[in-house]
Amino acid sequence: MASASFTLLTTPFLLSPKDRYLSPLLLKPPKTLNRNKLKSDCRCNFSAQNQPPKQKQKQKPPPQQKRRNPEGDVDPVGFLSKYGINDRAFAQFLRERHKAYKDRKLEIFSRFIDLQGAAEGYEIMGLHRHRQHRVDYMEWGPGARYCSLVGDFNGWSPTENSAREGYFGYDDFGYWFIILQDKLRDGQEADKHYFQEYNYVDDYDKGDSGVDAEELFKQIDKEYWEPGEKWVRKSRLELVAKLYEQMFGPNGPQTEEELGEIPDAETRYKEWKETQKNDSENDQSRFAVIDDGKEHDIFDVIDDPISKEKFRAKKPPIPYWIEMRKGRKAWLKKYMPAISHGSKYRVYFNTPDGALERVPAWATYVLPDADREQSCAVHWEPPPEDVYKWRNKKPKVSKSLRIYECHIGISGSEQKISSFNDFASNVLPHIKNAGYNAIQIFGLVEHRDYSSVGYKVTNFFAVSSRYGTPEDFKHLVDEAHGMGLLVFLDIVHSYAAADELVGLSLFDGSNDCYFHSGKRGNHKYWGTRMFKYGDPDVLQFLLSNLKWWVHEYQIDGFQFHSLSSMMYTHNGYAAFTGSMEEYYNQYVDRDALIYLILANEMLHELHPDIITIAEDMTVYPGLCELTTQGGLGFDYWVNASVSQMWLWLLQSVPELDWSMNKIVSVLTSNHQRNDRMLVYVENHNQSISGAMSFAEVVIGKLREQRLESADVAFRGSSILKMIKLITFSLCGRAYLNFVGNEFGHPNKVEFPMPSNNNSFAYANRRWDLLMGKGLHSNLFNFDKDMMKLDEDEQILSKGSAKVHHVNDSNMIISYLRGPLLFVFNFHPEASFEGYIIGVEEAGEYQVVLNTDEISYGGHGMLKIDQCLHRTSNKRSDGCRNSLEVTLPCRSAQVYKLTRILRV
C-alpha cells in the first residue's frame, strides 16, 4: 500500500505586535482560571504527544522553601516544640492560620501568575510610557463610576483624558485604564504601521537612518528571501492547486475517469528525482529516502548537506527591525509628549456622592500645590541623559549588624529640613567613620504632616519631596553602598494617614476601598486608617510597595513598623499578661499575620540576602521562625524592653538600688531567639514627641544634685558608656543607635508644630559638639572604638554570652562572649582591687577596651601594669580558673585571651 508523505511544521504561539502590548486588563488571567488544568493541558499538548514516556521524577522544592527551610517539610506548629510551648489552643490556631494562608495564596494565584507577579503591580499601575508613542495610566477604584486624569497637561479638564469604550476602560475588578496618546507635531503624519515604535525613554537612535518603513520592508524582502523562496498564500486551496498542476500539468484530468491509473509511489519518486538538479542554484530543497528494507516514517526523511548549510546561513533581519524602532531623537522630531516630565496631575472620580480629585495611589513623586491648595502627583519621567545611573554594587550583608538609625530632615545642624544631598555629603562620611555598617531611615516615604515624624504615610510609592527628588535619593543610596553601608527602610504598612485629599482614605468615594469600614478601619488612638489585609487588591498594593523600594531604589532591608497595631484589632493597646491566649484570641487579626508571612516569603525569594526586622512590642511567638515551621519569617526582632528598662532605671531608681539580676534578666530574655534579636539603648522613640534623650535625662538628673560640671560630665559619661557596652555585647545579633546618640546628644527631638510655633530649634542635630574635646567628643571616641571592637572581634556574630558572675551587693556583672571577657562595676562609689572573676581558659588576658580611659572622659585609674593579667588555677564562678582584676567604680573592662597556657 502506497503511503503518503507529510511535512510537519510546528510554530510556537506568538502574539502579534499589537497583542503583545495590549492593556494588562486584557492579559490578566481570568478570575476562574484553573492553573493546574492549564499546566496539565500544556503537558498533554506539547510533551505527551511528541516525547517518549519518561520515568516520573521527584520534584524539587521551590528555591524559597529550600533556602528558608533546609528540612523541607512544612509543619504549621514546628517551632512550638523548640520553645516548649504546649498550648493546644495556640497550636490549633496556627493550623487554622496555615489553612487560611493556603487559601489566600490560591486566591492570589487565581488573579496573578505567582507571588512575585502579585508584587509587580508597579509595572502596570500608575503612569507608564508605552512603546507605541503613548502613556498608559491604570488605577484601582471599584467604587467610582467614571475616571479621568486631570492636570496642567490638559488644563485640568475632567473629560479630555478619560477611561472610555474602545480603550479597555474598566474591568470587573474595579481597575480603570486610560490611554494618553502623544501628539503629532505640525506637518507630521501618523504611521501606516500600527506596530511602529518610537521609544521615548531608550536612546535607540544609533540604528535610525531615517529610511521610510516601506523601503525597509523592500530591503528585507530583497536581502533575506531568495528568488522563488518567498511565497504569500492567497487562498486555502492554492497549495493543492499548485501540487495538482505540478503533477498533471495545466490541463490535467478533471474527473476520476480521466485520471486513469496512478503509478506506484516508488516510480513516482524516481520520476521526481530525475527532475531535481544537483547544482546550488536550485532554490528547492533536496531530500532522499532511506531504503534499507525496513519500514520508516517521516522522521527518516533527511535533507542533504547543501540544503542544510543553506538554511543555517540565513540570518533574521534584526538590524532592519532595530532601525524600524525609532529612538528618542526621531520621537522628538515627530511627537510631543501627552504628559511631559514634571507635569502635575490628579485622578478624577465620579462617585455616587459626587466628583472627587485624588492623588493617584501609585504616584512616585508628590508635591504640594499652593495654587490649588491640594497636593498633586508629578509625572517623573526624566530624559535618558538625566536618569540616575547606578555606580556601586550592593555590599555584602555582615553577620553582625551595626545599624545607624536616622531621619533625613533632622540630620543637619541648621534649623531647616535637610535634604538627601546634605545627608549624603555630610552625614554618610560620619556614619562610616563611626564604624557602623548599615543605616536605617525612617520618615522617608511621602507624608503630608511633617510633625507626624513621617509615620502618617499618604503616598506609599513616593519619597518625601521635602528632601529632594527620586534621583537625589538614588544618589544617597548609591553613595552609601559605595561606602559599604547597607540601607534599610522603616516601612509603615501597619496603618495609613486618614487624609482624604492626598492619602488613600475614601480614595474612590467608598469607605472600604483600601481599609476596613467602621471601627475596625480606624486606629483606636492615632487617628489613622487600618488596611484590609484580606483583600487581594490591597495585598497587591502592599506587596508591590515592598518590591518597588527594592527594585527602584536598591533598598537592602525593611523594619516593619509597629506590628502590634496591625496584628491586633485593639491595635496593641491592651494589658498583656504573658498568657498564650492573648496571641490567638478574638482580637488577633489573622489576615494581617498572613500578609506578613507573604511579605517575608516574597522578599526573601526576590533577594535572598534581604533583611526584614519586626518591631513588635508584644513579642508575638515565632516572629523569626521559618514560615514553613509556623513562624512569620523575619530575620530579626526588636527587643524594646531593654530600652524601657534603662529609661526606668535612669529616671526612677537611685543608682545604688539598681539590680544586676534584673538587668541581666531583661537583656537575656528568651521570649524569642536571642541570635535574632536587635537591641538598642535608645532609638528615636526615646527623644521624640516631648521625651528626652538619655544624655539629657542623666545630665539633668546629676545637675539637680548641684555637682560641679566636671563631676557631672564624668558621672554622666560613665553611666552612658556602661549602658551602651553591656547592651551591645551581652545579647542580640544586631545593634541600633539613633543619630546623635553616639556622642550623647543633649537635646530632645521636637518637630515643628503649632504648639512650638513651628520652630526648628529642636529638629536638628548638634554636630558642633564634636568639635574639640569634652563630654560629647569623648563619648563619640568610645562609641567608635566599641564599633571597631566588633569589627575586629565579631562580637555580635558570636553565640550567646555566658553570664557566670552577677553580684547585686557589689553591683558586678561578668560574662564571656567568644574570646572576650566583659567585667562591669556599676557601683557609683566603690572600687575593687584584686576582685576575683572566674574564667574557663587558662592564659594571659589583655585589656582591649576600658571605659575609664582618659580619652573616653574617664579618670584612667588602670595603669599599664594592670592591663595584663594571668590566670590562677583557683576555681571561681563555676569556672576552672580565675583572674584577679582591678575594677574602678562606674567602669567596665573588656579582656581578650591573648595567650593560652597549657597546664
C-alpha positions in Angstrom: 0.0 0.0 0.0 1.4 3.4 -1.0 2.0 5.7 1.9 1.7 9.5 1.7 4.5 11.8 2.9 3.8 14.7 5.2 5.8 17.8 6.3 5.1 18.7 9.9 5.6 22.4 10.8 5.4 23.3 14.5 5.3 27.0 15.2 5.1 28.3 18.8 2.2 30.6 19.6 3.3 34.2 19.1 1.5 37.4 19.9 1.3 39.9 17.2 3.0 43.2 18.0 -0.4 44.7 18.7 -1.5 41.9 21.0 1.9 41.9 22.7 1.3 45.4 24.1 -2.3 45.1 25.0 -3.6 46.5 28.2 -2.8 44.4 31.3 -6.5 44.4 31.9 -6.9 42.0 28.9 -3.8 40.0 29.6 -4.7 39.4 33.3 -5.8 35.8 33.9 -9.5 35.4 34.5 -10.7 35.0 38.0 -11.8 31.4 37.5 -8.6 30.3 35.7 -7.6 26.8 36.7 -3.8 26.9 36.6 -3.4 23.2 37.4 -5.7 22.3 34.4 -3.8 24.7 32.2 -0.5 23.0 33.1 -2.0 19.6 32.5 -3.3 20.6 29.1 0.1 22.1 28.1 1.8 18.9 29.1 -0.6 16.8 27.1 -0.3 19.0 24.0 3.4 19.5 23.9 5.0 16.7 25.8 2.9 13.6 25.8 2.2 13.6 22.1 5.8 14.2 20.9 8.0 12.7 23.6 8.5 9.2 24.8 7.3 8.4 28.3 9.7 9.3 31.0 10.1 7.9 34.5 8.4 10.2 37.0 11.0 12.2 38.9 10.7 13.7 42.3 10.0 17.4 42.1 12.5 19.7 43.7 11.2 22.1 46.3 10.9 25.8 45.2 14.0 27.9 45.8 12.3 29.9 48.6 11.3 26.8 50.6 14.8 25.2 50.1 16.5 28.4 51.3 14.3 29.1 54.2 13.7 25.5 55.3 16.6 23.1 54.8 14.5 20.3 56.3 12.0 20.6 53.5 8.8 19.6 55.3 6.0 22.0 56.2 4.9 21.9 59.8 2.5 24.7 60.8 3.4 24.1 64.5 7.0 23.2 64.0 8.6 25.9 66.2 6.4 25.2 69.3 8.5 22.2 70.5 11.7 24.2 70.2 10.5 26.6 72.9 8.5 24.1 74.9 5.1 25.7 74.1 2.4 23.1 74.7 -0.7 25.3 74.4 -3.1 23.2 72.3 -5.4 26.1 71.5 -2.5 28.1 70.1 -1.3 25.1 68.1 -4.8 24.8 66.6 -4.8 28.5 65.8 -1.5 28.0 63.9 -3.0 25.1 61.9 -6.1 27.1 61.0 -3.9 30.1 60.1 -1.9 27.9 57.8 -5.0 26.6 56.1 -6.2 30.2 55.6 -2.8 31.1 54.3 -3.0 28.4 51.6 -6.5 29.5 50.7 -5.2 33.1 50.4 -2.4 32.0 48.1 -4.8 30.2 45.9 -7.0 33.3 45.7 -3.9 35.3 44.7 -2.8 32.8 42.1 -6.3 32.9 40.5 -5.6 36.5 39.8 -1.8 36.6 39.3 0.8 34.2 38.0 2.6 33.8 41.3 3.6 35.7 44.4 6.2 37.7 42.6 3.7 38.6 39.9 1.3 39.8 42.6 4.1 42.1 43.8 4.8 43.7 40.4 1.8 45.9 40.3 4.0 49.0 40.0 4.9 47.8 36.5 1.3 48.4 35.2 -0.3 50.7 37.8 0.1 54.5 37.7 1.6 56.2 34.7 3.9 54.3 32.4 5.2 55.1 28.9 4.2 52.7 26.2 6.5 51.8 23.3 3.9 52.9 20.8 4.1 56.7 21.4 1.6 56.9 24.2 1.3 56.9 28.0 -0.9 54.4 29.8 -2.5 55.0 33.2 -4.1 52.4 35.4 -5.8 53.0 38.8 -7.9 50.9 41.1 -11.2 52.5 42.2 -14.0 49.9 42.4 -16.4 52.4 44.0 -16.2 55.0 41.2 -18.5 55.3 38.2 -16.2 57.4 36.0 -12.4 58.0 35.9 -10.2 60.5 34.1 -6.8 62.3 34.5 -6.7 66.0 35.1 -3.6 68.1 35.2 -1.7 71.0 33.8 -1.2 69.0 30.6 -4.9 69.2 29.7 -6.0 72.3 31.6 -7.4 70.2 34.4 -10.2 69.1 32.2 -12.2 66.1 33.6 -13.4 65.0 30.2 -10.4 65.2 27.8 -8.5 62.1 29.1 -10.9 59.6 30.5 -11.4 55.8 30.5 -13.9 55.2 27.7 -15.1 52.5 25.4 -12.5 51.2 22.9 -9.7 51.8 25.4 -10.4 48.9 27.7 -11.5 51.5 30.3 -12.9 49.4 33.1 -12.8 45.8 34.2 -14.7 43.5 36.7 -12.1 44.0 39.4 -12.5 47.8 39.5 -9.4 48.8 37.6 -9.6 51.9 35.3 -7.4 52.2 32.2 -6.7 55.5 30.4 -4.5 56.0 27.3 -2.8 59.3 26.7 -1.8 59.5 23.0 1.3 61.5 22.2 0.5 64.5 20.0 1.8 64.7 16.4 3.7 67.9 15.7 2.6 70.2 12.9 3.4 68.8 9.5 3.9 65.2 10.7 1.7 62.3 9.7 0.7 59.2 11.6 2.4 56.0 10.9 0.8 53.5 8.5 2.0 50.5 10.5 0.4 50.2 13.9 3.5 48.4 15.4 5.9 51.2 14.6 7.7 52.1 17.8 9.0 55.5 18.9 10.9 54.8 22.1 10.8 57.9 24.3 13.0 56.5 27.1 15.8 54.5 25.5 18.3 56.1 23.2 18.0 53.8 20.2 18.9 56.3 17.5 22.2 54.6 16.5 20.3 52.4 14.0 17.9 55.1 12.9 19.0 56.3 9.4 15.6 57.9 8.6 14.7 55.4 5.9 11.0 55.0 5.3 9.3 51.9 6.7 8.1 50.8 3.2 11.7 51.0 1.9 12.9 48.9 4.9 10.3 46.2 4.0 11.6 46.1 0.4 15.2 45.7 1.7 14.2 42.9 4.0 12.5 41.1 1.1 15.5 41.6 -1.2 18.2 40.6 1.2 16.5 37.9 3.3 14.5 35.9 0.8 16.0 34.1 -2.2 14.3 34.1 -5.6 11.2 31.8 -5.5 11.6 31.3 -1.7 9.2 33.9 -0.5 5.6 32.9 -1.1 2.5 34.5 0.3 -0.5 32.2 0.2 -3.6 33.9 -1.2 -6.1 31.1 -0.9 -6.6 28.0 1.2 -6.6 25.8 -1.9 -3.6 27.4 -3.5 -1.1 24.8 -2.3 -3.4 22.0 -3.5 -3.8 23.6 -6.9 0.0 24.1 -7.3 0.6 20.5 -6.4 -2.1 19.3 -8.9 -0.6 21.4 -11.6 2.9 20.2 -10.9 1.7 16.5 -11.2 -0.6 16.7 -14.1 0.2 19.9 -15.9 -2.0 22.9 -16.6 -4.7 20.9 -18.4 -4.9 17.9 -16.0 -7.8 15.4 -15.7 -10.9 16.9 -14.1 -12.7 13.6 -13.3 -11.7 10.3 -11.8 -12.3 8.5 -15.1 -9.9 10.9 -16.8 -7.3 10.4 -14.1 -6.6 6.9 -15.1 -4.1 4.6 -13.4 -1.7 6.2 -11.0 1.9 4.8 -10.9 3.1 3.4 -7.6 5.0 5.6 -5.1 8.5 4.3 -6.0 8.0 5.1 -9.7 6.6 8.5 -8.9 9.6 9.2 -6.6 12.2 8.2 -9.2 10.5 10.4 -11.8 10.5 13.3 -9.4 14.2 12.6 -8.5 15.1 12.9 -12.2 13.7 16.4 -12.3 15.9 17.6 -9.4 19.2 19.3 -10.2 22.3 18.9 -8.0 23.7 22.4 -8.5 23.5 25.0 -5.8 21.4 27.4 -7.9 18.3 25.3 -7.4 16.0 27.0 -4.9 14.3 23.8 -3.9 15.5 21.7 -1.0 16.7 18.2 -1.9 15.7 15.1 0.1 16.4 11.4 0.0 14.6 8.4 1.4 16.5 5.8 3.3 15.8 2.4 1.6 17.2 -0.4 3.7 14.2 -2.8 3.5 12.8 -1.6 6.8 9.7 0.4 7.5 10.3 4.1 8.2 8.2 7.1 9.0 8.5 10.8 8.1 11.3 11.3 10.6 13.6 9.3 8.5 13.4 11.8 5.7 16.7 13.7 5.7 17.9 16.8 3.8 21.2 17.0 2.0 24.2 18.9 3.4 23.9 21.7 0.8 20.3 22.5 1.8 21.1 22.3 5.5 24.0 24.7 5.2 22.0 27.0 3.1 19.3 27.1 5.7 21.7 27.7 8.6 23.3 30.6 6.7 20.1 32.6 6.9 20.1 35.4 9.4 16.9 37.1 10.6 16.6 40.8 9.6 17.1 42.1 13.1 19.1 45.2 12.0 16.1 46.3 10.0 13.7 45.8 12.9 16.0 47.8 15.2 16.2 50.5 12.6 12.4 50.5 12.4 12.3 51.1 16.1 12.9 54.8 16.2 14.7 56.3 19.0 14.3 59.4 21.1 15.6 61.9 18.5 13.1 60.6 15.9 10.4 60.8 18.6 11.1 64.4 19.5 11.0 65.3 15.8 7.6 63.7 15.2 5.7 63.9 18.6 5.1 66.0 21.6 4.5 64.1 24.9 1.0 63.6 26.0 2.2 64.4 29.5 5.7 65.8 29.9 8.2 65.2 32.7 7.4 67.3 35.7 3.7 67.8 34.9 1.3 67.9 37.8 -1.8 65.7 37.7 -4.5 64.1 39.8 -7.1 61.4 39.2 -10.7 62.5 38.9 -13.5 60.2 40.0 -17.2 60.5 39.6 -18.8 58.7 42.6 -22.3 58.2 43.9 -21.6 61.0 46.4 -20.2 63.4 43.8 -17.0 64.3 42.0 -13.6 63.7 43.7 -10.0 64.6 42.9 -7.3 62.4 44.4 -3.5 62.0 44.3 -3.0 58.6 42.5 -2.3 55.8 44.8 0.7 54.6 42.8 2.2 58.1 42.3 6.0 58.0 42.6 6.6 61.7 43.3 4.2 64.2 45.0 4.4 67.9 45.5 2.2 70.3 47.4 0.4 72.7 45.1 -0.2 76.1 46.6 -2.4 77.4 43.8 -5.0 74.6 44.1 -4.4 74.1 47.9 -4.0 70.4 47.3 -1.1 68.1 46.8 -0.5 66.8 43.2 1.3 63.9 41.7 4.3 64.7 39.5 4.9 62.7 36.3 8.5 61.7 36.9 10.0 60.7 33.5 13.4 62.3 33.1 15.1 62.0 29.7 17.7 59.3 29.4 20.6 61.6 29.9 19.2 62.7 33.3 18.2 59.2 34.6 20.4 58.2 37.5 23.0 55.5 36.6 24.0 53.3 39.5 27.7 53.1 40.1 28.2 50.9 43.1 27.1 47.3 43.9 25.2 46.3 47.0 27.6 45.5 49.8 27.5 42.0 51.4 25.4 41.5 54.4 27.5 41.3 57.6 26.9 38.6 60.1 26.7 41.3 62.8 24.6 44.4 62.0 25.6 47.8 63.5 22.7 50.0 62.4 22.6 53.8 62.4 19.0 55.0 62.6 18.4 58.4 61.1 15.9 60.8 59.8 16.9 62.9 56.8 15.0 66.1 57.8 16.6 66.5 61.2 20.1 65.2 60.3 21.6 68.7 59.6 22.8 71.3 62.1 20.8 74.2 60.7 17.3 74.9 61.7 15.7 73.7 58.5 14.7 70.5 56.7 17.9 68.8 55.5 18.0 67.3 52.0 19.2 64.0 50.6 22.2 65.7 49.2 23.1 67.2 52.5 22.8 63.8 54.2 25.0 62.1 51.5 27.7 64.8 51.7 27.8 65.4 55.5 26.3 62.5 57.5 27.2 59.4 55.5 31.0 60.0 55.9 30.4 60.4 59.7 28.5 57.1 59.8 31.2 55.3 58.0 33.9 56.9 60.3 31.9 55.9 63.4 32.1 52.2 62.4 28.5 51.4 61.5 27.7 49.1 58.6 24.1 49.9 57.9 21.7 52.8 58.0 18.0 52.7 58.8 15.9 55.6 57.5 12.5 56.5 58.9 10.1 59.3 57.8 11.3 58.8 54.2 8.0 57.9 52.5 5.8 60.9 51.5 3.6 62.3 54.2 1.6 65.5 54.5 2.1 66.2 58.2 5.8 66.7 58.9 5.1 66.7 62.7 4.0 63.1 62.4 7.7 62.1 62.1 6.7 60.6 58.7 4.6 57.8 60.2 1.3 59.0 58.8 2.1 58.0 55.2 0.0 59.4 52.4 1.8 58.2 49.3 3.5 54.8 49.7 5.5 54.8 46.5 7.0 58.3 46.7 10.0 59.6 48.6 9.2 62.7 50.5 9.6 65.8 48.3 10.8 67.7 51.3 14.2 66.1 51.0 14.6 66.1 47.2 13.8 64.2 44.1 13.8 60.4 43.5 17.2 60.8 41.7 18.6 62.5 44.8 17.6 59.6 46.9 19.1 57.1 44.5 22.4 59.1 44.7 22.2 58.8 48.5 21.7 55.0 48.4 24.4 54.6 45.8 26.9 56.6 47.9 26.0 54.5 51.0 26.6 51.3 49.0 30.0 52.7 47.8 31.0 53.2 51.5 29.9 49.6 52.3 26.8 50.7 54.1 23.5 48.7 53.8 20.4 50.9 53.5 17.2 49.8 55.4 13.8 51.5 55.3 11.5 51.8 58.2 8.3 50.8 56.3 4.8 51.6 57.6 2.3 49.0 56.5 0.5 48.8 59.8 -1.7 51.9 59.1 -2.0 54.9 56.8 -2.9 58.5 57.1 -6.6 59.4 57.3 -6.1 62.4 55.0 -8.7 62.3 52.2 -7.2 65.0 49.9 -3.8 63.4 49.4 -3.9 59.9 51.0 -5.9 56.7 50.5 -8.8 57.3 52.8 -12.1 57.4 50.9 -10.0 57.1 47.8 -12.7 56.2 45.3 -15.5 57.7 47.4 -16.2 54.5 49.3 -15.1 53.9 52.9 -13.8 50.3 52.3 -11.6 50.6 49.3 -8.2 50.0 50.9 -9.3 50.0 54.5 -11.8 48.3 56.8 -15.0 50.1 57.3 -16.4 51.0 60.7 -14.5 51.0 63.9 -12.0 48.3 62.7 -10.9 50.6 59.9 -9.7 53.3 62.3 -6.8 53.2 64.7 -8.1 53.4 68.3 -5.8 56.3 69.4 -3.7 57.6 66.4 -6.5 58.7 64.1 -5.1 56.6 61.2 -6.7 54.0 58.9 -6.2 50.3 59.1 -5.6 48.2 55.9 -7.9 45.4 54.7 -5.2 42.7 54.6 -7.6 40.0 53.4 -8.3 41.8 50.1 -6.2 40.6 47.1 -6.0 44.0 45.6 -4.8 45.5 48.9 -2.2 42.7 49.1 -1.1 43.5 45.6 -0.7 47.2 46.7 1.3 46.4 49.8 3.5 43.6 48.3 4.2 45.7 45.3 5.2 48.6 47.5 7.9 46.4 49.2 9.2 45.2 45.9 9.2 48.7 44.4 11.6 50.0 47.0 14.0 47.1 46.4 13.7 47.3 42.6 13.7 51.1 42.1 15.9 52.3 45.0 18.1 49.2 45.7 16.9 49.1 49.4 18.6 46.3 51.3 16.0 45.6 54.0 13.0 46.8 55.9 12.0 47.3 59.5 8.2 46.7 59.7 7.0 49.5 62.0 4.6 48.9 64.9 3.4 45.4 64.1 1.2 45.4 67.2 -1.0 48.0 65.5 -1.9 45.6 62.7 -1.8 42.2 64.4 -4.5 43.0 66.9 -7.8 44.7 66.4 -7.2 46.6 69.6 -4.1 48.0 67.9 -1.8 46.7 70.7 -3.4 48.9 73.4 -4.3 46.1 75.8 -2.8 44.8 79.0 -0.6 41.9 78.1 -0.1 39.5 81.0 2.1 36.9 79.2 -0.8 34.4 78.7 -0.6 32.5 75.4 -4.3 33.1 74.9 -3.5 36.7 74.1 -1.8 35.6 70.9 -4.8 33.7 69.4 -7.9 35.2 70.9 -10.7 37.1 69.1 -8.6 40.3 68.9 -5.8 38.8 66.7 -6.0 39.8 63.1 -5.3 36.6 61.2 -5.3 38.3 57.8 -2.5 40.7 59.0 -0.4 37.7 60.1 -0.9 36.0 56.7 0.2 39.3 55.0 3.4 39.3 57.0 4.1 35.7 56.0 3.5 36.5 52.3 5.7 39.6 52.5 8.6 37.8 54.0 8.3 34.9 51.5 8.2 37.3 48.6 11.1 39.5 49.8 13.4 36.5 50.5 12.6 34.9 47.2 13.3 38.2 45.4 16.6 38.8 47.2 17.9 36.0 49.5 20.2 38.4 51.4 17.5 41.0 52.2 16.9 41.8 55.9 13.5 42.1 57.5 13.1 43.3 61.1 10.0 43.0 63.2 9.1 45.8 65.6 6.5 44.2 67.8 6.1 45.3 71.5 4.1 42.2 72.3 6.8 39.8 71.1 4.4 37.6 69.1 5.6 33.9 69.2 7.5 32.8 66.1 8.5 36.2 64.7 11.8 34.9 63.4 10.9 31.3 62.7 10.6 29.8 59.3 7.3 30.3 57.6 7.2 26.6 56.9 7.5 25.9 60.6 4.7 28.2 61.7 6.7 31.4 62.0 6.3 34.8 60.4 9.7 34.6 58.6 11.5 37.8 59.9 15.3 37.9 60.2 15.4 40.0 63.4 13.1 41.1 66.1 13.4 44.3 68.2 13.7 43.9 71.9 12.1 47.2 73.1 12.0 46.1 76.7 15.8 46.8 77.1 15.4 50.5 76.3 12.4 50.7 78.5 14.3 49.2 81.4 17.2 51.6 81.1 14.8 54.6 81.0 13.0 53.4 84.1 16.3 52.9 85.9 17.7 56.3 84.9 14.5 58.2 85.8 13.1 56.4 88.8 15.7 54.2 90.6 18.7 55.5 92.5 22.0 54.1 91.3 22.7 52.2 94.5 19.4 50.4 94.1 20.0 49.1 90.6 19.5 45.3 90.5 22.2 43.5 88.5 20.0 40.4 88.2 17.2 42.5 86.8 19.4 44.0 84.2 20.8 40.6 83.1 17.3 39.0 83.1 15.9 41.7 80.8 18.9 41.7 78.5 18.9 37.9 78.1 15.2 37.5 77.8 14.4 34.3 75.9 10.9 35.0 74.6 12.3 34.7 71.1 15.5 33.6 69.5 18.4 35.6 71.1 20.5 35.1 68.0 17.9 37.0 66.0 17.4 39.9 68.5 18.1 43.5 67.7 18.8 45.7 70.7 19.3 49.4 71.4 19.8 51.7 74.3 17.6 54.4 72.8 16.1 54.9 69.4 14.1 57.8 68.1 11.1 57.0 70.4 13.1 58.0 73.5 13.8 61.5 72.3 10.8 62.4 70.1 7.4 63.9 70.9 8.3 65.6 74.2 10.6 62.9 75.6 14.2 63.4 76.5 17.3 61.7 75.2 19.2 59.6 77.8 22.1 62.1 77.9 19.6 64.8 78.7 18.0 62.6 81.4 21.3 61.7 83.0 23.0 65.1 82.9 19.8 66.8 84.0 19.4 64.5 87.0 23.1 65.0 88.0 22.8 68.8 87.7 19.8 68.6 90.1 22.4 67.3 92.7 24.3 70.6 92.2 27.5 68.9 91.3 30.4 70.6 89.5 30.4 70.4 85.8 33.5 68.2 85.6 31.9 65.7 88.0 28.6 65.8 86.0 30.5 65.1 82.8 32.4 62.2 84.4 29.4 60.5 86.0 27.1 61.1 83.1 29.5 59.7 80.5 30.4 56.8 82.7 26.8 55.6 83.1 26.1 56.1 79.4 29.2 54.2 78.3 28.5 51.2 80.5 24.8 51.0 79.4 25.9 51.0 75.8 28.6 48.4 76.2 26.5 45.9 78.2 23.6 46.3 75.8 25.8 46.0 72.8 27.8 42.9 74.0 25.6 40.8 76.3 22.7 39.9 73.9 21.5 40.1 70.4 22.9 39.8 66.9 22.2 43.4 65.8 22.6 46.8 67.5 20.9 50.1 66.7 21.9 53.7 67.5 19.8 56.8 66.8 21.6 59.6 65.0 23.4 61.8 67.5 23.3 59.4 70.4 26.7 58.1 69.6 28.0 61.3 71.1 25.3 61.8 73.7 23.1 64.3 72.0 21.8 66.6 74.8 18.6 67.7 73.3 15.3 66.1 72.6 13.8 66.0 69.1 10.7 68.1 68.5 9.3 68.6 65.0 7.8 72.0 64.1 4.1 72.1 65.1 1.6 74.8 66.2 2.4 74.1 69.9 6.0 75.3 69.4 5.2 78.0 66.8 6.5 75.7 64.1 10.0 76.1 65.4 13.0 74.1 64.0 15.1 74.7 67.2 15.0 71.0 68.2 14.5 69.5 64.8 18.2 69.2 64.0 21.4 67.6 65.4 24.2 69.4 67.3 27.2 68.3 65.2 29.2 71.2 66.6 29.5 69.4 69.9 32.0 67.0 68.3 34.4 69.9 67.7 37.3 70.0 70.2 37.4 68.0 73.5 34.7 67.4 76.0 31.9 65.2 77.1 30.4 64.6 73.7 33.7 64.0 71.8 34.8 61.6 74.5 31.5 59.7 74.2 32.0 59.5 70.4 35.5 58.2 70.8 34.2 55.4 73.0 31.3 54.5 70.7 33.7 54.5 67.7 36.1 52.1 69.5 33.2 49.9 70.6 32.1 49.5 66.9 35.8 48.9 66.0 36.0 46.1 68.6 33.0 44.4 67.0 34.5 44.8 63.5 37.7 43.2 64.7 36.3 40.5 67.0 32.8 40.0 65.5 31.2 40.1 68.9 27.6 40.3 67.7 28.1 37.3 65.4 29.3 35.1 68.3 26.9 32.8 70.1 25.0 33.8 73.3 27.0 35.2 76.1 27.8 33.0 79.1 27.0 35.0 82.2 28.8 33.5 85.2 29.1 36.3 87.7 26.3 38.5 89.0 26.7 40.2 92.3 23.9 42.6 93.5 25.7 43.8 96.6 28.9 44.7 94.8 27.0 45.6 91.7 29.3 43.5 89.5 28.4 41.7 86.3 30.8 39.5 84.3 30.3 37.2 81.3 32.1 35.6 78.4 31.3 36.0 74.7 33.6 34.5 72.2 37.2 35.1 73.2 36.3 38.2 75.2 35.7 38.6 78.9 33.4 41.6 79.9 33.5 42.9 83.5 31.2 45.7 84.8 31.3 47.6 88.0 28.0 49.6 88.3 28.7 50.7 91.8 28.7 54.6 91.9 31.2 54.8 94.7 33.1 51.6 95.5 36.2 50.5 93.5 37.7 47.0 93.9 41.3 45.8 93.9 42.1 42.1 93.2 38.5 41.2 92.5 38.2 37.6 91.5 36.4 36.7 88.3 36.1 33.2 87.0 37.3 32.2 83.5 37.3 28.9 81.8 40.5 29.1 79.7 43.9 29.5 81.4 46.2 32.1 80.0 47.0 35.8 79.8 44.2 38.3 79.4 44.8 41.7 78.0 42.5 44.8 78.4 41.3 45.8 74.9 38.6 48.3 75.9 38.3 50.3 79.1 35.5 52.8 79.7 37.7 54.6 82.3 40.2 55.7 79.7 41.0 59.4 79.7 40.3 59.7 76.0 36.7 58.5 76.8 36.2 61.0 79.7 37.4 58.7 82.5 40.0 59.1 85.2 42.4 56.5 83.8 42.6 54.5 87.1 44.1 51.4 85.4 47.8 51.6 84.9 49.8 49.8 82.2 50.8 47.0 84.6 47.2 46.5 85.5 46.1 45.8 81.9 47.6 42.3 81.6 46.6 39.5 83.9 47.5 35.8 84.1 45.0 33.3 85.4 45.4 31.2 88.5 44.1 27.7 88.9 41.8 28.7 91.7 38.2 27.8 90.7 35.6 30.6 90.8 32.1 31.2 89.4 31.9 27.6 88.3 35.0 28.0 86.1 38.3 26.1 86.3 40.4 29.2 86.5 40.1 32.8 87.8 41.5 36.3 87.3 42.2 39.0 89.9 41.3 42.3 88.3 41.0 46.0 89.3 37.6 47.5 89.0 37.2 51.3 89.3 33.7 52.5 90.2 31.4 53.2 87.3 33.6 51.4 84.8 33.8 48.4 82.6 36.7 46.5 81.0 36.9 44.1 78.1 39.7 41.4 78.3 40.9 39.3 75.5 42.7 36.0 75.8 46.0 36.7 74.1 48.0 33.7 75.2 46.8 30.2 76.2 48.6 28.4 79.0 48.6 24.6 78.9 49.0 23.1 82.3 
